[in-house]
Amino acid sequence: MSKNVEEECKILKEKVFLNQFTVAEQQVFELALDGYSGREMQLILSKEEATIKSQRQTIISKLGVSSMKEAIKKFQHLEYESPRKILQS
């Protein structure tokens, strides 16, 4: 597979992965990917602590993992997942 096709496939997998989240959950997840803490997310997104915690818990639940760290690891290893497995989650 050419580099271009591999990159397109990776982008598509990321989009499918992120589409399982609401827009608000996507914002929280993207900030988590960038290493922001819950407190920093509150300030950036102008949301209450309970809202951020709830959205983080929903993300963790939707991915079937036990922590945000695991959720991030799952996203970072998407390129090794089969497309069929991603679509089933």
C-alpha positions as CSV (number, residue, x, y, z in Angstrom):
1,M,0.0,0.0,0.0
2,S,1.3,3.4,-0.8
3,K,1.9,6.0,1.9
4,N,-1.0,8.1,0.6
5,V,-3.5,5.3,0.8
6,E,-2.2,4.3,4.3
7,E,-2.6,7.9,5.5
8,E,-6.1,8.1,4.0
9,C,-7.1,4.8,5.7
10,K,-5.7,6.1,9.0
11,I,-7.7,9.4,8.7
12,L,-10.9,7.4,7.9
13,K,-10.4,5.1,10.9
14,E,-10.0,8.2,13.1
15,K,-13.2,9.8,11.8
16,V,-15.2,6.6,12.3
17,F,-13.8,6.3,15.8
18,L,-14.6,9.9,16.8
19,N,-18.1,9.7,15.2
20,Q,-19.3,7.5,18.0
21,F,-19.0,10.6,20.3
22,T,-21.2,13.7,20.5
23,V,-19.5,17.0,19.5
24,A,-19.0,17.8,23.2
25,E,-17.4,14.4,23.9
26,Q,-15.2,14.8,20.8
27,Q,-13.9,18.2,22.2
28,V,-13.1,16.6,25.5
29,F,-11.4,13.6,23.9
30,E,-9.3,15.7,21.6
31,L,-8.2,17.8,24.6
32,A,-7.3,14.6,26.4
33,L,-5.3,13.5,23.4
34,D,-3.4,16.7,23.7
35,G,-2.6,16.0,27.3
36,Y,-5.0,18.5,29.0
37,S,-6.2,17.8,32.5
38,G,-9.8,17.8,33.5
39,R,-9.3,21.2,35.2
40,E,-7.7,22.7,32.0
41,M,-10.6,21.3,30.0
42,Q,-13.1,23.1,32.2
43,L,-11.3,26.4,31.6
44,I,-10.9,25.9,27.8
45,L,-14.4,24.7,27.3
46,S,-16.1,26.9,29.9
47,K,-17.9,23.9,31.5
48,E,-18.5,22.7,35.0
49,E,-16.3,20.0,36.6
50,A,-19.3,17.7,36.7
51,T,-20.0,18.1,33.0
52,I,-16.4,17.3,32.0
53,K,-16.3,14.3,34.4
54,S,-19.6,13.0,32.9
55,Q,-18.4,13.4,29.4
56,R,-15.1,11.6,30.2
57,Q,-17.0,8.7,31.8
58,T,-19.3,8.5,28.8
59,I,-16.3,8.3,26.5
60,I,-14.7,5.6,28.7
61,S,-18.0,3.6,28.7
62,K,-18.5,3.9,25.0
63,L,-15.1,2.5,24.3
64,G,-15.4,-0.3,26.9
65,V,-12.2,0.7,28.7
66,S,-11.6,1.5,32.3
67,S,-9.7,4.9,32.1
68,M,-9.1,7.8,29.8
69,K,-5.5,6.7,29.5
70,E,-6.8,3.4,28.0
71,A,-9.2,5.3,25.7
72,I,-6.3,7.4,24.4
73,K,-4.1,4.3,23.9
74,K,-7.0,2.7,21.9
75,F,-7.2,5.7,19.6
76,Q,-3.4,5.8,19.2
77,H,-3.4,2.2,18.0
78,L,-6.2,2.5,15.5
79,E,-3.9,2.0,12.5
80,Y,-3.4,-1.6,13.7
81,E,-7.1,-2.3,14.1
82,S,-9.1,-3.9,11.3
83,P,-11.7,-1.6,9.8
84,R,-14.4,-4.2,10.6
85,K,-13.6,-4.2,14.3
86,I,-13.7,-0.3,14.4
87,L,-17.2,-0.3,12.7
88,Q,-18.5,-2.8,15.2
89,S,-17.7,-0.7,18.3
